[in-house]
Amino acid sequence: FHKRPEHAMPYPGVEDALGRITRKADTRVVIVSGRKLADLRVPLARIPHEEVFASHGWERMAAGGTRTDHEPAAEARRQLMLAEPMARTLAIYGARVERKIASVAVHWRGVSEPNATIVRDRIGKSWGAMEGELDLMPFDGGLELRARGRTKADAVRAGLANRAPAGVCAYLGDNFTDEDAFAAIEDRGAAVLVRPVLRPTRAHLWLRPPDDLLGFLDRWRRVGVR
């Protein structure tokens, strides 16, 4: 995590570990992120991968570079246009507003605790009163108002559709927004929570980064999963 999402990078050693996996094992690496595709350019240039789902599945970069953007319904777009100015008024408290293809996010990571509390309370009340085609979703360090219709779970299902019949799968995630993905994979593969402190989750496994995570990736490589 980083107070500027575009500056967030993998834990030390993860890039090399994924590189070793993709060179030796018959493994597809698919990136699923709540971040915009544009903000992922730097990490994606360093992480071996085949396909990317960004903005919670609303943006997709398939193998070969074909990009698909899914646009939310007209009413959802209208409500997001109204929600964004509400969020912008909180910039005086240090909040950062991010507009994505199907959502508006307010970040308070790095903001003082008193100001973060003000931002959290005010945007929660303003956005919580909105009805219709949007869901209010907390994430680590902020709150996001997102159009209904696509989540990280849809990205997982799309990725699973392309796997080999006998393939073994794992989804590794760290945020509250990964819970839908954990649910989508729970009867077809391993759901793995990666974060320093355990929280209530639908994941099957909990790994503390970076050591547990690197150990998991190294074991995956050594076993040579097919």
TORKOL-4160 file (C-alpha; in steps of 0.2 Angstrom, whole numbers, padded with zeros to 4 digits, m for minus):
226
<pt num="1" X="0000" Y="0000" Z="0000"/>
<pt num="2" X="0005" Y="0018" Z="m0003"/>
<pt num="3" X="m0003" Y="0034" Z="m0001"/>
<pt num="4" X="m0002" Y="0037" Z="m0019"/>
<pt num="5" X="m0009" Y="0021" Z="m0028"/>
<pt num="6" X="0002" Y="0024" Z="m0044"/>
<pt num="7" X="0017" Y="0022" Z="m0033"/>
<pt num="8" X="0012" Y="0006" Z="m0025"/>
<pt num="9" X="0023" Y="m0009" Z="m0030"/>
<pt num="10" X="0025" Y="m0027" Z="m0026"/>
<pt num="11" X="0033" Y="m0033" Z="m0010"/>
<pt num="12" X="0052" Y="m0035" Z="m0012"/>
<pt num="13" X="0056" Y="m0051" Z="m0021"/>
<pt num="14" X="0039" Y="m0054" Z="m0028"/>
<pt num="15" X="0044" Y="m0049" Z="m0046"/>
<pt num="16" X="0058" Y="m0061" Z="m0046"/>
<pt num="17" X="0048" Y="m0075" Z="m0039"/>
<pt num="18" X="0035" Y="m0073" Z="m0052"/>
<pt num="19" X="0048" Y="m0072" Z="m0065"/>
<pt num="20" X="0055" Y="m0089" Z="m0060"/>
<pt num="21" X="0037" Y="m0097" Z="m0059"/>
<pt num="22" X="0033" Y="m0091" Z="m0077"/>
<pt num="23" X="0050" Y="m0097" Z="m0084"/>
<pt num="24" X="0049" Y="m0115" Z="m0076"/>
<pt num="25" X="0031" Y="m0119" Z="m0072"/>
<pt num="26" X="0016" Y="m0120" Z="m0083"/>
<pt num="27" X="0007" Y="m0106" Z="m0074"/>
<pt num="28" X="m0003" Y="m0091" Z="m0081"/>
<pt num="29" X="m0001" Y="m0075" Z="m0070"/>
<pt num="30" X="m0017" Y="m0064" Z="m0071"/>
<pt num="31" X="m0017" Y="m0047" Z="m0063"/>
<pt num="32" X="m0033" Y="m0042" Z="m0055"/>
<pt num="33" X="m0034" Y="m0024" Z="m0048"/>
<pt num="34" X="m0045" Y="m0010" Z="m0042"/>
<pt num="35" X="m0033" Y="0002" Z="m0049"/>
<pt num="36" X="m0035" Y="0010" Z="m0066"/>
<pt num="37" X="m0026" Y="0002" Z="m0080"/>
<pt num="38" X="m0016" Y="0019" Z="m0083"/>
<pt num="39" X="m0010" Y="0018" Z="m0065"/>
<pt num="40" X="m0003" Y="0000" Z="m0067"/>
<pt num="41" X="0009" Y="0004" Z="m0081"/>
<pt num="42" X="0025" Y="0004" Z="m0071"/>
<pt num="43" X="0021" Y="m0012" Z="m0060"/>
<pt num="44" X="0015" Y="m0021" Z="m0075"/>
<pt num="45" X="0031" Y="m0017" Z="m0085"/>
<pt num="46" X="0040" Y="m0027" Z="m0071"/>
<pt num="47" X="0028" Y="m0041" Z="m0066"/>
<pt num="48" X="0027" Y="m0056" Z="m0078"/>
<pt num="49" X="0009" Y="m0058" Z="m0083"/>
<pt num="50" X="m0003" Y="m0064" Z="m0096"/>
<pt num="51" X="m0018" Y="m0054" Z="m0094"/>
<pt num="52" X="m0024" Y="m0039" Z="m0083"/>
<pt num="53" X="m0041" Y="m0034" Z="m0076"/>
<pt num="54" X="m0041" Y="m0016" Z="m0069"/>
<pt num="55" X="m0054" Y="m0005" Z="m0061"/>
<pt num="56" X="m0062" Y="m0020" Z="m0053"/>
<pt num="57" X="m0065" Y="m0029" Z="m0069"/>
<pt num="58" X="m0072" Y="m0014" Z="m0079"/>
<pt num="59" X="m0055" Y="m0013" Z="m0089"/>
<pt num="60" X="m0047" Y="m0028" Z="m0097"/>
<pt num="61" X="m0031" Y="m0030" Z="m0106"/>
<pt num="62" X="m0030" Y="m0047" Z="m0114"/>
<pt num="63" X="m0015" Y="m0058" Z="m0119"/>
<pt num="64" X="m0009" Y="m0050" Z="m0135"/>
<pt num="65" X="m0013" Y="m0032" Z="m0129"/>
<pt num="66" X="m0032" Y="m0031" Z="m0134"/>
<pt num="67" X="m0040" Y="m0019" Z="m0122"/>
<pt num="68" X="m0059" Y="m0019" Z="m0118"/>
<pt num="69" X="m0067" Y="m0005" Z="m0107"/>
<pt num="70" X="m0085" Y="m0009" Z="m0100"/>
<pt num="71" X="m0095" Y="0006" Z="m0098"/>
<pt num="72" X="m0108" Y="0007" Z="m0084"/>
<pt num="73" X="m0126" Y="0010" Z="m0087"/>
<pt num="74" X="m0132" Y="0028" Z="m0090"/>
<pt num="75" X="m0140" Y="0031" Z="m0073"/>
<pt num="76" X="m0124" Y="0025" Z="m0064"/>
<pt num="77" X="m0114" Y="0037" Z="m0075"/>
<pt num="78" X="m0126" Y="0051" Z="m0070"/>
<pt num="79" X="m0125" Y="0047" Z="m0051"/>
<pt num="80" X="m0106" Y="0046" Z="m0052"/>
<pt num="81" X="m0105" Y="0063" Z="m0060"/>
<pt num="82" X="m0115" Y="0070" Z="m0045"/>
<pt num="83" X="m0104" Y="0060" Z="m0033"/>
<pt num="84" X="m0088" Y="0067" Z="m0039"/>
<pt num="85" X="m0090" Y="0085" Z="m0034"/>
<pt num="86" X="m0096" Y="0080" Z="m0017"/>
<pt num="87" X="m0080" Y="0071" Z="m0014"/>
<pt num="88" X="m0069" Y="0086" Z="m0021"/>
<pt num="89" X="m0075" Y="0097" Z="m0007"/>
<pt num="90" X="m0065" Y="0087" Z="0005"/>
<pt num="91" X="m0048" Y="0091" Z="m0003"/>
<pt num="92" X="m0046" Y="0104" Z="0010"/>
<pt num="93" X="m0044" Y="0090" Z="0023"/>
<pt num="94" X="m0031" Y="0082" Z="0013"/>
<pt num="95" X="m0042" Y="0069" Z="0004"/>
<pt num="96" X="m0038" Y="0063" Z="m0013"/>
<pt num="97" X="m0051" Y="0060" Z="m0026"/>
<pt num="98" X="m0049" Y="0047" Z="m0040"/>
<pt num="99" X="m0061" Y="0045" Z="m0054"/>
<pt num="100" X="m0062" Y="0028" Z="m0063"/>
<pt num="101" X="m0072" Y="0022" Z="m0078"/>
<pt num="102" X="m0086" Y="0015" Z="m0066"/>
<pt num="103" X="m0082" Y="0023" Z="m0049"/>
<pt num="104" X="m0076" Y="0037" Z="m0038"/>
<pt num="105" X="m0064" Y="0034" Z="m0024"/>
<pt num="106" X="m0059" Y="0045" Z="m0010"/>
<pt num="107" X="m0042" Y="0041" Z="m0002"/>
<pt num="108" X="m0037" Y="0047" Z="0016"/>
<pt num="109" X="m0021" Y="0036" Z="0017"/>
<pt num="110" X="m0008" Y="0048" Z="0024"/>
<pt num="111" X="m0020" Y="0061" Z="0031"/>
<pt num="112" X="m0020" Y="0065" Z="0049"/>
<pt num="113" X="m0032" Y="0055" Z="0060"/>
<pt num="114" X="m0043" Y="0069" Z="0064"/>
<pt num="115" X="m0045" Y="0075" Z="0046"/>
<pt num="116" X="m0047" Y="0056" Z="0040"/>
<pt num="117" X="m0061" Y="0055" Z="0052"/>
<pt num="118" X="m0070" Y="0070" Z="0045"/>
<pt num="119" X="m0067" Y="0064" Z="0027"/>
<pt num="120" X="m0074" Y="0047" Z="0032"/>
<pt num="121" X="m0089" Y="0053" Z="0041"/>
<pt num="122" X="m0094" Y="0067" Z="0028"/>
<pt num="123" X="m0092" Y="0056" Z="0012"/>
<pt num="124" X="m0100" Y="0042" Z="0020"/>
<pt num="125" X="m0116" Y="0052" Z="0024"/>
<pt num="126" X="m0116" Y="0061" Z="0007"/>
<pt num="127" X="m0113" Y="0045" Z="m0003"/>
<pt num="128" X="m0123" Y="0034" Z="0008"/>
<pt num="129" X="m0139" Y="0044" Z="0004"/>
<pt num="130" X="m0137" Y="0041" Z="m0015"/>
<pt num="131" X="m0148" Y="0027" Z="m0022"/>
<pt num="132" X="m0149" Y="0017" Z="m0038"/>
<pt num="133" X="m0135" Y="0009" Z="m0048"/>
<pt num="134" X="m0121" Y="0011" Z="m0036"/>
<pt num="135" X="m0113" Y="0002" Z="m0021"/>
<pt num="136" X="m0103" Y="0010" Z="m0007"/>
<pt num="137" X="m0087" Y="0000" Z="m0005"/>
<pt num="138" X="m0074" Y="0002" Z="0009"/>
<pt num="139" X="m0056" Y="m0002" Z="0005"/>
<pt num="140" X="m0040" Y="0000" Z="0015"/>
<pt num="141" X="m0037" Y="0019" Z="0016"/>
<pt num="142" X="m0053" Y="0025" Z="0008"/>
<pt num="143" X="m0071" Y="0023" Z="0002"/>
<pt num="144" X="m0077" Y="0020" Z="m0016"/>
<pt num="145" X="m0093" Y="0023" Z="m0024"/>
<pt num="146" X="m0094" Y="0010" Z="m0038"/>
<pt num="147" X="m0107" Y="0005" Z="m0052"/>
<pt num="148" X="m0115" Y="m0012" Z="m0050"/>
<pt num="149" X="m0112" Y="m0025" Z="m0063"/>
<pt num="150" X="m0094" Y="m0030" Z="m0062"/>
<pt num="151" X="m0082" Y="m0034" Z="m0047"/>
<pt num="152" X="m0066" Y="m0043" Z="m0045"/>
<pt num="153" X="m0076" Y="m0059" Z="m0045"/>
<pt num="154" X="m0081" Y="m0057" Z="m0063"/>
<pt num="155" X="m0062" Y="m0056" Z="m0067"/>
<pt num="156" X="m0059" Y="m0072" Z="m0058"/>
<pt num="157" X="m0073" Y="m0081" Z="m0067"/>
<pt num="158" X="m0066" Y="m0075" Z="m0084"/>
<pt num="159" X="m0049" Y="m0081" Z="m0079"/>
<pt num="160" X="m0055" Y="m0098" Z="m0074"/>
<pt num="161" X="m0064" Y="m0100" Z="m0090"/>
<pt num="162" X="m0048" Y="m0101" Z="m0099"/>
<pt num="163" X="m0039" Y="m0113" Z="m0087"/>
<pt num="164" X="m0035" Y="m0131" Z="m0091"/>
<pt num="165" X="m0048" Y="m0143" Z="m0085"/>
<pt num="166" X="m0035" Y="m0151" Z="m0072"/>
<pt num="167" X="m0027" Y="m0134" Z="m0068"/>
<pt num="168" X="m0024" Y="m0129" Z="m0050"/>
<pt num="169" X="m0028" Y="m0110" Z="m0046"/>
<pt num="170" X="m0025" Y="m0098" Z="m0032"/>
<pt num="171" X="m0031" Y="m0080" Z="m0030"/>
<pt num="172" X="m0020" Y="m0069" Z="m0019"/>
<pt num="173" X="m0027" Y="m0053" Z="m0013"/>
<pt num="174" X="m0025" Y="m0040" Z="0002"/>
<pt num="175" X="m0040" Y="m0029" Z="0002"/>
<pt num="176" X="m0058" Y="m0029" Z="0007"/>
<pt num="177" X="m0063" Y="m0028" Z="m0012"/>
<pt num="178" X="m0054" Y="m0045" Z="m0014"/>
<pt num="179" X="m0068" Y="m0054" Z="m0004"/>
<pt num="180" X="m0079" Y="m0056" Z="m0019"/>
<pt num="181" X="m0065" Y="m0064" Z="m0028"/>
<pt num="182" X="m0062" Y="m0075" Z="m0014"/>
<pt num="183" X="m0080" Y="m0081" Z="m0014"/>
<pt num="184" X="m0079" Y="m0084" Z="m0033"/>
<pt num="185" X="m0064" Y="m0095" Z="m0032"/>
<pt num="186" X="m0068" Y="m0104" Z="m0016"/>
<pt num="187" X="m0074" Y="m0120" Z="m0023"/>
<pt num="188" X="m0062" Y="m0120" Z="m0038"/>
<pt num="189" X="m0045" Y="m0115" Z="m0031"/>
<pt num="190" X="m0036" Y="m0107" Z="m0016"/>
<pt num="191" X="m0041" Y="m0090" Z="m0009"/>
<pt num="192" X="m0026" Y="m0082" Z="m0001"/>
<pt num="193" X="m0026" Y="m0067" Z="0010"/>
<pt num="194" X="m0010" Y="m0058" Z="0010"/>
<pt num="195" X="m0008" Y="m0044" Z="0023"/>
<pt num="196" X="0002" Y="m0042" Z="0039"/>
<pt num="197" X="m0013" Y="m0043" Z="0051"/>
<pt num="198" X="m0027" Y="m0056" Z="0049"/>
<pt num="199" X="m0045" Y="m0050" Z="0048"/>
<pt num="200" X="m0062" Y="m0058" Z="0045"/>
<pt num="201" X="m0061" Y="m0065" Z="0027"/>
<pt num="202" X="m0068" Y="m0079" Z="0016"/>
<pt num="203" X="m0050" Y="m0084" Z="0011"/>
<pt num="204" X="m0044" Y="m0101" Z="0014"/>
<pt num="205" X="m0026" Y="m0096" Z="0019"/>
<pt num="206" X="m0017" Y="m0081" Z="0027"/>
<pt num="207" X="0000" Y="m0076" Z="0022"/>
<pt num="208" X="0011" Y="m0063" Z="0031"/>
<pt num="209" X="0021" Y="m0053" Z="0018"/>
<pt num="210" X="0034" Y="m0054" Z="0012"/>
<pt num="211" X="0041" Y="m0070" Z="0020"/>
<pt num="212" X="0026" Y="m0081" Z="0019"/>
<pt num="213" X="0021" Y="m0074" Z="0002"/>
<pt num="214" X="0038" Y="m0078" Z="m0005"/>
<pt num="215" X="0038" Y="m0095" Z="0003"/>
<pt num="216" X="0021" Y="m0099" Z="m0005"/>
<pt num="217" X="0028" Y="m0093" Z="m0022"/>
<pt num="218" X="0044" Y="m0103" Z="m0021"/>
<pt num="219" X="0034" Y="m0119" Z="m0016"/>
<pt num="220" X="0023" Y="m0116" Z="m0031"/>
<pt num="221" X="0038" Y="m0115" Z="m0042"/>
<pt num="222" X="0046" Y="m0130" Z="m0035"/>
<pt num="223" X="0031" Y="m0141" Z="m0036"/>
<pt num="224" X="0029" Y="m0136" Z="m0054"/>
<pt num="225" X="0010" Y="m0135" Z="m0054"/>
<pt num="226" X="0002" Y="m0140" Z="m0070"/>
